[in-house]
Amino acid sequence: MLHVAVAVIRDRAGHILLSRRPNDKHLGGLWGFPGGKLEAGESLADGLKREIDEELGIRIETHRPLIQVRHAYPDRHVLLDVHLVERWHGEASGREGQEIAWVDPDSLSGYQLPPADKPIVTALNLPSRYLVTPPGIGSIELMHRLDLISAKASQQEMTLLQLRLPERSYAQVVEIAQQLLDRHAALALLVKEVEMAGQLGCGVHLRAADLMVLERRPLPSAQLVAASCHTPEELRQAVALNVDFVTLSPLQRTQSHPHASPLGWDKFGQMVDDVTMPVYALGGMSESDIERAWQAGAQGVAGISGVWPIL
């Protein structure tokens, strides 16, 4: 398996750097994220910096894990170790004669990318926090919280929210969801029922039990499909259904599930290594756990209380 260091380079305006592969190289002519194969004995950090300097003439200052992708092409198997780069020295240029472009994240679908890059695009477009509505929250308070979050968010940030209102009727949830979608253009909303998601044109978050009985992805690719996972079997089913992202829990013991055995960071990291999709750590998470989650291979953290930003 080829171990490849990949950089997702994002400038202050939120644009992403793509480079076009030379026609005589593997996947020639396609656009992709810059990077290259690690040399024998080379660390990931050193290889990433070397490749980006050689390809683009810039020196990486800081980077963090974004996602790992394993993919089997007809002629080779690759492990893409993808890091997000937001600080560097120099001005990027195609030092090997390759064409480069700074692209808005919403426009990435207009570029022909290698198949292995699809999970990278998904991870890039998802935030580090996946919010879940607190029990008993009223619609007015929820609207107010999201207004404050939107006011503080940068232009390229999206709010990812799972609308969980078990005490409300189906019609009430639909009404609240529609109000949220109408009010917040940068809101990616997920509800618990596939039928409701289809009606609203939003995403769905599948319970583990529902995930395990499905035979195909329940919504088209334009609508997010997420799932709750707790076991390797559930993760494999999520991969088979081409789910966009999952939560993996419980990472720590929680008051809501005191008898569930916590995974802990080591086991969580091992389970994440086996899947190629963004994974959110769930269960006792707070804002302070985001960095640790990234290092364990997670997209970020999910939660009901501790993950909501302090406003």
Phi, psi and omega in degrees: 000132178278125178265116187242130174271127184234137179246126167262105187262119184240127180274180186294336178275358179091003179284149182249137180273125173243150173231150182263131183287137176302147184298334183270004180259169175304131182062034182303141180091342179277153172276157179191176176275138185293154179154189181184177185292138176287143175278162181303127178077003183273136177286160179299315181299315180294318180295320179298313181295319180297311183299317183290324176296315181294319185279321192238348180073026176239153181249119182291132175267306181225151177205159177216156179299140174247306180194154169251136181233124172255131183214141179253110170272165180303328185251359182192156173251136182233148168243111179266116176263101191260127178239145176271128181241121180236355177225130180202166175256143173100178180243126185291137174209158180281088186289343179255019179084004182279150176283139176234159179208142172264121192237138172294137182306325180291345182261000183299329181294343179277357179252140179280108183251157176297152180305325182292345183275350183302312178297332178294316179297318178300312180298321181296327184269000177257145178281177180275348181238132175245108186272141175239134183297133179293153179300137173075006182292137178277159183295324180294315179296319179298315177301316182297315180299315182291327174300315181294319179298315181297323181294329182270341186288148174286167188299326184268002182273141177247148174261125181253118188227129170263118182273105182239102183231072186296338182277353181260154176286166179304313182297322179294318179296318178300316181297314180295316180300317180295321177298317180296315181294322179292329188273331189234104181292331183265021180262124171259106188258137175235134177248176187268344184247133179298318180300317180294319179299319177296321180293321184270341185076023180251194181267173177229143173246114185276137168292155182301319181296321178291321178303316188287345180257355179282149178252346179208163177301131188277347182226156177293167186296338180288344179248134182294140171236120178240168181208151173272128180231147179225346186226162175301325180297318179293322176297318179296321178294322177298319177296316182297328181272001181060043175293147183285319177200165181225162163256143178238123187209169354273133178288318177234164176292138182232160178293327181287335178224068188293339184262357178282136180285122181290147179285319189077161186293323183296310180293322177304311180299321179296319180290322178295325180300336185270359182235155179242075175194158176296137181233130175259135175282131183228140177116095180075020184274152175219175179306324184289349182268356186298313181300317180296321179296318178301315182295334178274001178097007183276158171290326182167210183236151177236151179178168183268320186240303188293342184270338177297132182295150176284123187250000000 
